[in-house]
Amino acid sequence: MRRNKVVSISALLGASLVALTACSAGTTPVAQETGDAGGAEAPAANADTVVMKAAFNQPETHPQYIVLDELGDKLMEATDGAYDIEVFPNETLGAQRETIELVQAGTIEMAYVGGPLLENFNPDFVVFNLPFVFDSPEHQSEVTNDPEIVGDLYSSLEDQGIKVLSAFHGGVRSVYNSEKPITTPADLAGMKIRVIESDTNIEMMSLMGGTGTPMGQGEVYTAIQSGVIEGGENNELIYSNLKHAEVAPYYSYTRHLMFPDYLIINPTVWEGMSAEHQEIFTELLAEARVHEAELWKEQVSEGIAAAEAAGAQFNEVDAEAFAEVIAPLTESKLTNDVTRSIYDQVRAAAE
């Protein structure tokens, strides 16, 4: 269900429960029904429907947007209209760091956020943001959603107004730039490369030979175009969707990171759900993760073709050279029993 998002962002920032569409009675936000062509209609929203606003920094075509939008329809149906989800893409509600703060404040209910950002609230989250931790998307999804492995880590943020609902695959990240193909760490010397906002990622890029420059995703195109930075590091799908091939045509397969993207919710919102609704939501999230993984595979192939049509050149790198220079980062970040135990469990699951 693609919903109309005619909403005042300033009003959103001013109150935690604000109407997103007009309703004839009550103060609970209500979704504006548009219907799905050819499909069965979900129960209509009403004055008692809790519409949970979810912030997202990518476009509507992204697999994570698609599965969460679908999940909203399924949740509406499964809860008889008690809950719905409205996803705001393209950093409409701000960059990811800002949307975490909005979730904490209760201004919005949910947000997708990149894994490294949660290190700012508990440094132990670094264990999933290190190079070469996961062997495959399937391995990543299995371990980052296993309560036996992540239960204590995820619950550690709840007293800060953050509950991790699920971990989704966020692609395999490589480096791209506006100047030349990269084959060794020495090729990145002197280049400012956009990284997600975390000290670990800044340090990682330094070891790789470049200078890590944190900024919101929405600023990257213009920053490369104007020469403020030379490039970024991300997966092929994001690279293609955000048209970065137009300003940084050299995409080099360093494949240095596969960190998860988390769907977070304000704990008070979660606690306000009945046990039955929580169980329904959890089951639907598991289905969404499977569908998202399928969409990733399909869309990466399409994204590469689109980027090449826009002038992108894809090249392999000296993988061993990059693995060698990055290796000290893992050892330096596993500094306590918690991170070492989680890392060992993750690696054991790959064997």
C-alpha positions as CSV (number, residue, x, y, z in Angstrom):
1,M,0.0,0.0,0.0
2,R,1.7,3.2,-1.2
3,R,0.3,5.9,1.0
4,N,0.2,9.6,0.3
5,K,2.6,11.5,2.5
6,V,1.3,15.0,2.5
7,V,2.6,16.1,5.9
8,S,4.3,19.0,7.6
9,I,7.8,17.9,8.7
10,S,8.0,20.7,11.1
11,A,4.8,19.5,12.7
12,L,6.3,16.0,12.9
13,L,9.3,17.3,14.7
14,G,7.1,19.2,17.2
15,A,5.0,16.3,18.5
16,S,5.3,12.6,19.0
17,L,1.7,11.8,17.9
18,V,0.6,14.0,15.0
19,A,-2.0,13.3,12.4
20,L,-0.4,12.4,9.0
21,T,-3.7,12.6,7.2
22,A,-7.0,14.2,8.0
23,C,-9.4,12.3,10.1
24,S,-13.0,13.0,11.1
25,A,-12.6,12.3,14.8
26,G,-10.0,11.4,17.4
27,T,-6.3,12.3,17.6
28,T,-4.7,9.0,16.7
29,P,-2.9,9.3,13.3
30,V,-4.7,7.6,10.4
31,A,-3.4,6.3,7.1
32,Q,-4.9,7.7,3.9
33,E,-6.1,4.7,1.9
34,T,-5.0,4.5,-1.7
35,G,-5.7,0.8,-2.3
36,D,-3.6,-1.8,-4.1
37,A,-4.5,-2.5,-7.7
38,G,-5.7,-6.1,-8.2
39,G,-5.2,-7.2,-4.6
40,A,-7.4,-7.7,-1.7
41,E,-7.9,-4.5,0.4
42,A,-6.6,-4.4,3.9
43,P,-8.9,-3.4,6.7
44,A,-9.5,0.4,6.5
45,A,-7.7,2.5,9.0
46,N,-9.9,4.2,11.6
47,A,-9.6,6.6,14.6
48,D,-8.2,3.8,16.7
49,T,-5.5,2.7,14.3
50,V,-1.9,3.3,15.5
51,V,0.0,4.4,12.4
52,M,3.7,4.0,13.1
53,K,6.0,6.4,11.2
54,A,9.2,4.8,10.0
55,A,12.1,6.8,8.7
56,F,14.3,5.6,5.8
57,N,17.2,7.1,4.0
58,Q,16.8,5.4,0.6
59,P,14.2,5.5,-2.2
60,E,10.9,3.7,-2.5
61,T,12.5,1.1,-4.9
62,H,14.9,-0.1,-2.2
63,P,14.2,-3.7,-0.9
64,Q,14.0,-2.5,2.7
65,Y,11.4,0.1,1.8
66,I,9.4,-2.5,-0.2
67,V,9.3,-5.1,2.6
68,L,8.4,-2.6,5.4
69,D,5.7,-1.1,3.3
70,E,4.3,-4.5,2.6
71,L,4.7,-5.4,6.3
72,G,2.5,-2.4,7.1
73,D,-0.3,-3.8,5.0
74,K,0.1,-7.3,6.5
75,L,0.2,-5.9,10.1
76,M,-3.0,-3.9,9.4
77,E,-4.7,-7.1,8.3
78,A,-3.4,-9.4,10.9
79,T,-4.2,-7.0,13.8
80,D,-7.7,-6.1,12.4
81,G,-6.7,-2.5,11.8
82,A,-5.0,-1.9,15.2
83,Y,-1.6,-1.1,13.7
84,D,-0.2,0.2,10.4
85,I,3.2,1.4,9.2
86,E,3.9,4.4,7.1
87,V,7.4,4.6,5.6
88,F,9.1,7.9,4.9
89,P,11.9,7.4,2.3
90,N,14.7,9.6,1.0
91,E,15.7,11.1,4.3
92,T,12.4,12.9,4.4
93,L,12.6,12.9,8.2
94,G,16.4,13.6,8.4
95,A,19.7,11.7,8.1
96,Q,19.9,8.4,10.1
97,R,21.6,9.8,13.1
98,E,18.8,12.4,13.4
99,T,16.1,9.8,13.0
100,I,17.5,7.8,15.9
101,E,17.1,10.8,18.1
102,L,13.5,11.2,16.8
103,V,12.8,7.6,17.8
104,Q,14.3,8.1,21.2
105,A,12.1,11.2,21.7
106,G,9.0,9.4,20.6
107,T,8.5,11.9,17.8
108,I,8.5,9.0,15.3
109,E,8.0,5.3,16.1
110,M,10.6,3.5,13.9
111,A,13.6,4.0,11.7
112,Y,16.0,2.0,9.6
113,V,19.6,2.8,10.7
114,G,23.0,1.5,9.6
115,G,24.8,-0.7,12.0
116,P,27.7,1.5,12.9
117,L,25.5,4.2,14.2
118,L,24.5,2.1,17.2
119,E,28.1,2.0,18.3
120,N,27.4,5.6,19.5
121,F,25.0,4.2,22.1
122,N,26.8,1.0,23.0
123,P,30.4,0.4,21.6
124,D,29.9,-3.3,21.7
125,F,27.8,-3.1,18.5
126,V,31.1,-2.7,16.8
127,V,31.3,-6.5,16.6
128,F,28.9,-6.6,13.6
129,N,30.5,-3.6,11.9
130,L,34.0,-5.0,11.4
131,P,35.4,-6.2,8.1
132,F,34.9,-9.7,7.0
133,V,32.8,-10.8,10.0
134,F,30.1,-12.5,7.8
135,D,30.6,-15.0,5.1
136,S,27.3,-14.4,3.3
137,P,24.0,-12.6,3.6
138,E,22.4,-15.8,4.9
139,H,25.0,-16.1,7.6
140,Q,24.6,-12.5,8.5
141,S,20.8,-12.7,8.8
142,E,21.0,-15.9,10.8
143,V,23.3,-14.7,13.5
144,T,22.1,-11.1,13.8
145,N,18.6,-12.3,14.5
146,D,19.5,-15.1,16.9
147,P,18.3,-14.2,20.4
148,E,20.9,-16.5,21.9
149,I,23.7,-14.4,20.3
150,V,22.2,-10.9,20.2
151,G,19.6,-10.8,23.0
152,D,21.7,-9.0,25.6
153,L,23.4,-6.7,23.1
154,Y,20.1,-5.5,21.6
155,S,18.3,-5.1,24.9
156,S,21.2,-2.9,26.2
157,L,19.8,0.1,24.3
158,E,16.3,0.0,25.6
159,D,17.0,2.3,28.6
160,Q,18.2,4.9,25.9
161,G,14.9,4.8,24.1
162,I,16.0,2.3,21.3
163,K,14.7,-1.2,20.8
164,V,16.2,-3.3,17.9
165,L,13.4,-5.1,16.2
166,S,15.3,-6.8,13.5
167,A,18.6,-6.9,11.5
168,F,18.3,-6.7,7.7
169,H,20.9,-7.3,5.1
170,G,22.4,-4.0,3.9
171,G,24.5,-5.2,1.0
172,V,28.3,-5.7,0.6
173,R,30.2,-2.5,0.6
174,S,33.0,-1.4,-1.8
175,V,34.8,1.8,-2.6
176,Y,33.9,4.1,-5.5
177,N,35.4,7.5,-6.6
178,S,35.6,10.2,-9.2
179,E,39.2,9.8,-10.2
180,K,40.4,6.3,-11.1
181,P,40.0,2.6,-10.5
182,I,41.4,1.4,-7.1
183,T,43.3,-1.8,-7.0
184,T,45.5,-1.5,-3.9
185,P,45.4,0.6,-0.6
186,A,48.0,2.9,-2.0
187,D,45.6,4.0,-4.7
188,L,43.3,5.6,-2.1
189,A,46.0,7.9,-0.8
190,G,44.9,11.5,-0.7
191,M,41.2,10.6,-1.3
192,K,38.4,11.7,1.0
193,I,35.8,8.9,1.0
194,R,32.4,9.3,2.6
195,V,31.8,6.8,5.4
196,I,28.9,6.3,7.8
197,E,29.1,8.3,11.0
198,S,31.3,6.1,13.3
199,D,34.8,6.2,14.6
200,T,35.3,2.6,13.5
201,N,34.5,3.4,9.9
202,I,36.8,6.4,9.9
203,E,39.6,4.3,11.3
204,M,38.9,1.5,8.7
205,M,39.1,3.9,5.8
206,S,42.4,5.3,7.1
207,L,43.8,1.7,7.2
208,M,42.5,1.2,3.7
209,G,44.6,4.2,2.5
210,G,42.0,7.0,2.3
211,T,40.5,9.6,4.6
212,G,37.1,8.7,6.0
213,T,34.7,11.6,5.9
214,P,31.3,11.1,7.7
215,M,28.2,12.7,6.3
216,G,24.6,12.0,5.6
217,Q,23.8,9.9,2.5
218,G,21.7,12.7,1.0
219,E,24.8,15.0,0.9
220,V,27.1,12.6,-1.0
221,Y,26.2,13.3,-4.6
222,T,26.7,17.0,-4.3
223,A,29.9,16.6,-2.2
224,I,31.5,14.5,-4.9
225,Q,30.3,16.7,-7.7
226,S,31.7,19.8,-6.0
227,G,35.0,18.1,-5.1
228,V,34.5,18.3,-1.3
229,I,35.1,14.5,-1.3
230,E,36.4,12.1,-4.0
231,G,34.0,9.2,-3.4
232,G,32.1,6.9,-1.1
233,E,31.8,3.3,0.0
234,N,28.6,1.4,-0.4
235,N,26.9,-1.5,-2.1
236,E,26.1,-1.6,-5.8
237,L,22.4,-1.0,-5.3
238,I,22.8,2.2,-3.3
239,Y,25.5,3.4,-5.7
240,S,23.1,2.9,-8.6
241,N,19.9,4.1,-7.0
242,L,21.5,7.4,-5.8
243,K,23.0,8.0,-9.3
244,H,26.5,8.2,-7.8
245,A,27.9,6.7,-11.0
246,E,27.2,10.1,-12.7
247,V,29.8,11.8,-10.4
248,A,32.0,8.8,-9.3
249,P,32.2,6.3,-12.1
250,Y,35.0,4.1,-10.7
251,Y,33.5,1.3,-8.5
252,S,36.2,-1.0,-7.1
253,Y,35.3,-4.3,-5.4
254,T,37.0,-4.1,-2.1
255,R,34.0,-5.9,-0.5
256,H,35.3,-4.7,2.9
257,L,32.0,-4.6,4.9
258,M,28.7,-6.4,5.2
259,F,27.2,-4.7,8.3
260,P,23.5,-5.1,9.1
261,D,20.9,-2.4,8.9
262,Y,18.6,-2.3,12.0
263,L,15.0,-1.6,12.2
264,I,14.5,0.2,15.6
265,I,11.4,1.2,17.5
266,N,10.7,3.3,20.5
267,P,10.5,0.8,23.4
268,T,7.3,2.5,24.8
269,V,5.6,1.8,21.5
270,W,6.6,-1.8,21.6
271,E,5.5,-2.2,25.2
272,G,2.1,-0.7,24.3
273,M,1.4,-3.7,22.0
274,S,-0.4,-6.7,23.3
275,A,1.6,-10.0,23.5
276,E,-0.4,-11.2,20.6
277,H,0.4,-8.2,18.4
278,Q,4.1,-8.4,19.3
279,E,4.1,-12.1,18.2
280,I,2.4,-11.2,14.9
281,F,4.8,-8.4,14.3
282,T,7.8,-10.6,15.0
283,E,6.6,-13.3,12.7
284,L,6.0,-10.8,9.9
285,L,9.5,-9.4,10.3
286,A,10.9,-12.9,9.8
287,E,9.0,-13.2,6.5
288,A,10.2,-9.7,5.5
289,R,13.8,-10.6,6.0
290,V,13.5,-13.5,3.6
291,H,11.7,-11.4,1.0
292,E,14.3,-8.6,1.4
293,A,17.2,-11.0,0.7
294,E,15.4,-12.2,-2.5
295,L,14.9,-8.6,-3.7
296,W,18.6,-7.8,-3.0
297,K,19.8,-10.4,-5.3
298,E,17.4,-9.3,-8.1
299,Q,18.1,-5.6,-7.7
300,V,21.9,-5.8,-7.4
301,S,22.0,-7.3,-10.9
302,E,19.7,-4.6,-12.2
303,G,21.6,-1.9,-10.4
304,I,25.0,-2.9,-11.9
305,A,23.5,-2.8,-15.4
306,A,22.0,0.7,-14.7
307,A,25.2,2.0,-13.3
308,E,27.2,0.8,-16.3
309,A,24.7,2.4,-18.6
310,A,25.4,5.7,-16.7
311,G,29.1,5.3,-17.3
312,A,30.3,3.2,-14.3
313,Q,33.3,1.0,-14.5
314,F,33.5,-2.0,-12.1
315,N,36.9,-3.6,-11.3
316,E,38.3,-6.2,-9.0
317,V,41.1,-5.3,-6.5
318,D,44.0,-7.0,-4.7
319,A,41.7,-8.5,-2.0
320,E,44.6,-9.9,0.0
321,A,46.3,-6.5,0.2
322,F,43.1,-4.9,1.6
323,A,42.5,-7.7,4.0
324,E,46.0,-7.4,5.3
325,V,45.8,-3.7,6.1
326,I,42.4,-3.9,7.6
327,A,43.1,-7.0,9.8
328,P,44.4,-5.0,12.8
329,L,41.1,-3.2,13.2
330,T,39.3,-6.4,14.2
331,E,41.8,-7.3,16.9
332,S,41.8,-3.7,18.3
333,K,38.0,-3.5,18.5
334,L,37.3,-6.8,20.3
335,T,38.3,-5.3,23.6
336,N,36.1,-7.2,26.1
337,D,34.5,-10.5,26.9
338,V,31.1,-9.4,25.3
339,T,32.5,-8.6,21.9
340,R,34.9,-11.5,21.8
341,S,32.1,-14.0,22.8
342,I,29.7,-12.7,20.1
343,Y,32.4,-12.7,17.5
344,D,33.4,-16.3,18.3
345,Q,29.7,-17.4,18.1
346,V,29.3,-15.6,14.8
347,R,32.4,-17.2,13.3
348,A,31.4,-20.6,14.7
349,A,28.1,-20.4,12.9
350,A,29.9,-20.0,9.6
351,E,31.8,-23.2,10.0
